[in-house]
Amino acid sequence: MISLAFFVLQNENEKNQRKVADRQTLRVTIGLQRDLSGTDLSNADLTHTDLARKKLSDADLHNANLNDARLRDGGRCDRTGGYRSRRRRRS
């Protein structure tokens, strides 16, 4: 029974490590390429990813997590998918 529990925990740990490694690989790949035209980024976790100055023509962002993704200089996506600027508005 203990060996089964250990196997299940080890399997979960390996899945989590694979998920983290896949996300890091995706972020490095995105960071190194300027032209992401036609790239399938659907369902990707792009949280905190810098997409500013990237060419995203015809890129599939369907169901991608863009929370706090940087889409252009000086701003980030908010949790609703809207854009918020870092620059403060003058009153």
Buried (B, 14 or more C-beta within 10 A) or exposed (E): EEEEEEEEEEEEEEEEEEEEEEBEEBBEEBEEEEEBEEBEBEEBBBBEBBBEEBEBEEBBBEEBBBBBBBBEEEBBBEEEEEEEEEEEEEE
